[in-house]
Amino acid sequence: MSRAIISEIRKNHIISLLNDKRRTDGRGPEDIREISVNVGAIESADGSAIVKYGNTEVIVGVKIIPGTPFADTPGKGVLTTGAELIPMAHPLFESGPPGEDAIELARVVDRGIRESGMVNVDKLCIEEGKEVWMCFIDIYALNYDGNLFDATNLAAVAALKNAVIPAEQYGKGKNTPLPTTCTPISVTAAKIGNTLILDPNFDEEQISSARLTVTTDDDGNYRAMQKGGKGSMTLDELTRCLDLSRDKGKKIRKIIG
């Protein structure tokens, strides 16, 4: 995400607390914020969810329509993810075409879903080479207080699990649930000084030197990773991030079943 200016006093306070394994909101370094999930929030969408990670809030809508398959995958449906970071969510965000932050967010969420095979695109084929179901995942940030990656991943996954293919609307048979195979969950760690923290809030995100987002599936397999920031991580830190992503992923996954 784009950087904001954090005062030296605030920065030093955060670092001082981390030296004692504490954070400004009372969490420990490896604690995540309270999570809430509300599915089916948009009546006009084929699937939707609102997710809150602490004060970070996102909404995701899924729209499914018939369309033409790609030439190189004539028997597979289409999955597309887009994100908008609107000014209402934070002063850092500007109106207009999606910027680098929005593009990265959409790609990270899309990669976790796509590489895990969460949506069975083979079952989205209506007539091979002619018509398939096209699934559009639309992401909107409502309030930004750090870690949009994990909040958006969870919202997108919840919305997809809630989605129904509107076959009756297009005269394509009966409505059926979107075919899903697993529940990919991302867990983001940030590095501040020599300390790794999970689920960074806005201030922590701004002063971190490196960020790593890891997505796992139901079996704990690593499906996607995204490194951010100019800093580096040691092999031990990377291993710790991988272990935490599996552990926390299991707990988060239980929230949406």
C-alpha positions, 0 to 999 in steps of 0.5 A: 500500500502507499506510504503515509508520513508517520511521526517519529514519536509515533514510530518510536512508540510502536517500536518500543512496545514491540521490543516488549512484545506488545502492540499499540492496540493491545495485541501480541506480535502474532495476534490477529484482530477480531474478524467478522464476516457477513455473507449475502450482503448485496441482493443484486449480486450472485454472491457477496460478503462484507469482512471486517479485520478490526477497523479495516472493512471491505465488501466483495460482490460476485457477478456470474454471466454467460460469455465466450471462453478464451481460445486456449481454454475452450472448456473452462470458465473465466475468473476475473478479479478487480479492486477499487480503493475509493477515497471514502476508505482512506485519505491516501486513496484517490478517485480515478482508474485503479492505481498500483495498490489496487492492481496489486491487491486484486492480483494477490487475491486472484492468485490465491483463489486461482492457484488453489483451484478454489473455483472449479472452472471446468464445471463452468463450461456450458458448451465447449468452445462456445459458451461458459460462465464468467465469474467476476469478483469485484472488490471495494475497500470501505475503510482502510486500517491496514492489511487489506490483503487478508481482509479482501482475501477472506471477503472474496472467498466468503463471497464465492462460497456464497455465490449461485450461478443464475442459470434460470435468469439466462435460460440455462437450466436451474440455478446451482451453487458456484462449484468450489473445492477449497477455502484458500486463506491468506495470512500477512506478516510485516517486519518492523525492525527485527520483529515479525507481526501478523495482521499489521494495522495502518501505522504498523504497515507504514513503518514496516520494512517488508511484508509477506502474504502467504495463502494456504489451502485446507490441507495447509499446502502453500498456494501463493505468496507475495513479497512487499516492501524494500526490506528483506527477510532471513530464512528463519523469518521466512520459515516462521511466516510459512508456519504462521500462515498454516496455523492462523489459516486453520483458525480463520478458515473455521469462521466461514466453514 
